Amino acid sequence: MMLAGLGYDSHRLAAGRALILGGVEIESEMGLEGHSDADVVTHAVIDALLGAAGMGDVGQHFPDTDERYRDADSIGLLAQVMRLLAAEGLQPVNVDVTVIMERPRLAPHRDAIAARLAETIGLPRERVNVKATTGEGMGFVGRGEGVAALAISSLHRA
């Protein structure tokens, strides 16, 4: 049986924060604000995987009210989720991510992001896809106020 899940996350841009997407730090004047490292890409992937497994969401497993997760490395959280899935006999098949942001351009970083996610999830690089688009000047993304990400994943029972 194939299981599918959808994930979404968004965070505000803020000065003085690192811009981390999919576990890769990207040079930028603005970073993402949040309780953890605010990695919208990894958070969306976590939610997609947990959703496919019927295991809730990132906020249930790593609540922003818990100080243990302040400034947490989201790739480390993803690794914890992978252990939860493995314990249930679930294996990822693929992950597809769309990042929605105005700048900086994501194209030079897509391969590094996909490789980092693939390594953490335990998938071959070709089964993790990362795409980018802009808000075309509309909404919070278009005004440069934040970044959003959508992810879909599929799992199967081992």
C-alpha positions in Angstrom: 0.0 0.0 0.0 1.3 3.5 -0.9 0.7 6.4 1.5 0.9 10.0 0.6 1.2 13.2 2.7 1.3 16.9 2.1 3.2 19.5 4.2 3.2 23.3 4.3 5.2 25.8 6.3 5.9 29.5 6.2 8.0 31.9 8.3 8.6 35.6 8.4 11.9 37.0 7.2 13.9 38.9 9.8 17.3 40.6 10.1 19.9 39.0 12.1 18.8 35.4 11.4 20.4 32.7 9.2 18.5 31.6 6.1 18.5 27.9 6.3 16.5 25.9 3.7 16.6 22.1 3.6 19.5 22.1 6.0 21.6 24.4 3.8 22.6 27.9 4.9 22.1 30.4 2.1 23.8 33.7 2.1 21.2 36.4 2.6 20.7 39.7 4.5 17.5 38.3 5.9 16.8 34.9 7.6 13.7 33.2 8.8 12.3 33.9 12.2 11.0 31.0 14.4 11.5 29.0 17.6 13.8 26.5 15.8 16.1 27.4 12.9 12.8 28.1 11.0 13.8 25.9 8.1 10.5 26.0 6.1 11.6 23.4 3.6 12.5 20.8 6.2 9.4 21.6 8.3 7.2 21.1 5.2 9.0 17.8 4.4 8.5 16.6 8.1 4.8 17.4 7.9 4.5 15.6 4.5 6.2 12.5 6.0 4.2 12.5 9.2 1.0 13.1 7.3 1.6 10.1 5.0 2.2 8.0 8.1 -0.9 9.4 9.9 1.4 10.5 12.8 0.3 14.1 13.3 2.5 17.1 12.5 5.8 18.9 13.3 4.1 20.9 16.1 2.9 17.9 17.9 6.3 16.2 17.9 8.4 19.3 18.4 6.2 22.0 20.0 7.4 25.6 20.0 6.4 25.8 23.6 9.2 23.3 24.5 12.6 24.9 25.2 14.4 21.8 24.0 13.6 22.8 20.5 14.7 26.5 20.7 17.1 27.1 17.8 16.8 23.4 16.9 18.5 22.1 13.8 15.5 21.0 11.7 17.6 18.4 9.9 18.1 16.8 13.3 14.3 16.8 13.8 13.9 15.2 10.4 16.3 12.5 11.4 14.2 11.9 14.5 11.1 11.6 12.3 12.9 9.1 10.1 13.5 6.9 13.2 9.8 7.1 14.1 8.8 6.0 10.6 11.3 3.2 10.6 9.9 2.0 13.9 6.5 1.7 12.3 7.9 -0.2 9.3 7.5 2.8 6.9 10.0 3.7 4.2 9.9 6.8 2.1 9.6 6.4 -1.6 10.0 10.0 -2.8 9.8 13.7 -1.7 8.9 16.7 -3.8 9.3 20.3 -2.5 8.3 23.7 -3.8 9.9 26.7 -2.2 8.1 30.0 -2.6 10.3 33.1 -2.1 11.3 36.3 -3.9 15.0 36.4 -3.1 17.7 35.2 -3.0 17.4 33.0 -6.1 17.2 29.4 -5.0 18.5 27.9 -8.3 22.2 27.8 -7.2 21.2 25.9 -4.0 18.6 23.4 -5.3 21.0 20.5 -5.7 22.6 21.0 -2.3 19.2 21.2 -0.6 18.0 18.1 -2.4 21.2 16.2 -1.5 21.0 17.2 2.2 17.3 16.1 2.4 18.0 12.9 0.5 20.9 12.0 2.8 18.8 12.6 5.9 15.7 10.8 4.6 17.8 7.9 3.3 16.7 8.2 -0.3 18.7 8.3 -3.5 19.2 11.9 -4.6 17.0 11.4 -7.7 14.0 10.7 -5.5 14.1 14.1 -3.8 13.1 17.0 -6.0 13.3 20.7 -5.1 11.7 23.4 -7.1 11.3 27.2 -6.6 8.9 29.9 -7.6 8.1 33.4 -6.5 5.0 35.2 -5.4 5.1 37.4 -8.5 5.0 40.4 -6.2 1.7 39.3 -4.5 1.0 38.4 -0.9 3.5 38.1 2.0 6.0 36.2 -0.2 5.7 38.7 -3.0 6.3 41.6 -0.7 9.4 39.9 0.6 8.0 39.4 4.1 8.4 35.7 4.3 9.1 32.3 2.7 6.8 29.4 2.3 7.3 25.8 1.3 5.0 22.9 0.1 6.1 19.3 0.2 4.6 16.0 -0.8 5.9 12.6 0.1 5.0 9.0 -0.4 5.7 6.0 1.9 5.3 2.3 1.8 5.4 -0.4 4.4 8.7 -2.2 4.5 
